[in-house]
Amino acid sequence: MEKINTSFKVIAFGMIAEKIKTKELVLEGIPNTDVLTGYLHQQYPELQHLKFSIAINKKQAVGNTMIPLGAEVALLPPFSGG
């Protein structure tokens, strides 16, 4: 029986990547963005004081959003406009 892939890739940019000391994570068993944020704050306490956005498959997540299997999730630092 084939194992179902329940993992997804998380790509971190800018100061978020610096804080977690990697540009890429592979996570498993996290169903939505609220759980993901809680996990990140627990594993990387320095992120608790940073504002960041989450994008799923290149679309910015608004509110608590489901993370589909095999998704590509991006952690985006605040953007400064000009």
C-alpha positions as CSV (number, residue, x, y, z in Angstrom):
1,M,0.0,0.0,0.0
2,E,1.4,3.4,-1.0
3,K,1.9,6.0,1.7
4,I,0.0,9.2,1.2
5,N,2.2,12.3,1.1
6,T,1.0,14.5,3.9
7,S,4.0,16.9,3.9
8,F,4.4,20.3,2.4
9,K,7.2,22.6,1.7
10,V,7.6,25.9,3.6
11,I,9.9,28.6,2.0
12,A,11.0,31.4,4.2
13,F,12.2,34.8,2.8
14,G,14.2,37.7,4.2
15,M,14.4,38.2,7.9
16,I,12.2,35.2,8.5
17,A,14.7,32.9,6.9
18,E,17.4,34.6,9.0
19,K,15.5,34.0,12.2
20,I,14.8,30.3,11.6
21,K,18.3,29.8,10.0
22,T,17.0,28.1,6.9
23,K,15.2,29.0,3.7
24,E,13.2,25.8,3.5
25,L,11.3,23.5,5.8
26,V,9.3,20.4,5.1
27,L,6.4,20.0,7.6
28,E,3.8,17.4,8.0
29,G,0.4,17.1,9.6
30,I,-0.4,20.8,9.9
31,P,-3.9,21.4,8.5
32,N,-4.2,25.2,8.4
33,T,-2.4,28.5,8.7
34,D,-3.5,29.0,12.4
35,V,-1.9,25.7,13.4
36,L,1.2,26.5,11.2
37,T,1.6,29.9,12.9
38,G,1.3,28.3,16.4
39,Y,3.9,25.7,15.4
40,L,6.3,28.3,14.1
41,H,6.0,30.4,17.2
42,Q,6.6,27.4,19.4
43,Q,9.6,26.1,17.4
44,Y,11.1,29.6,16.7
45,P,10.1,32.0,19.5
46,E,11.9,34.9,17.8
47,L,9.1,34.8,15.2
48,Q,6.5,35.8,17.8
49,H,7.7,39.4,17.5
50,L,7.8,39.5,13.7
51,K,4.8,40.2,11.5
52,F,4.7,38.0,8.4
53,S,2.3,36.9,5.8
54,I,1.6,33.4,4.6
55,A,1.1,32.5,1.0
56,I,-0.2,29.1,-0.2
57,N,0.6,28.1,-3.7
58,K,1.5,31.8,-4.5
59,K,-1.7,33.2,-3.2
60,Q,-1.7,35.2,0.0
61,A,-3.7,33.5,2.8
62,V,-6.4,35.6,4.5
63,G,-7.5,34.5,7.9
64,N,-7.3,30.8,8.8
65,T,-6.7,29.0,5.5
66,M,-6.6,25.2,4.9
67,I,-3.2,24.0,3.7
68,P,-3.7,21.4,0.9
69,L,-1.5,18.3,0.7
70,G,1.7,19.0,-1.3
71,A,1.2,22.7,-1.1
72,E,4.0,25.2,-1.3
73,V,3.8,27.6,1.6
74,A,5.8,30.9,1.7
75,L,6.5,32.9,4.8
76,L,6.7,36.5,3.6
77,P,8.2,39.4,5.7
78,P,6.4,42.7,5.7
79,F,6.9,44.6,2.5
80,S,7.8,48.2,2.4
81,G,6.2,50.1,-0.5
82,G,7.5,53.0,-2.4
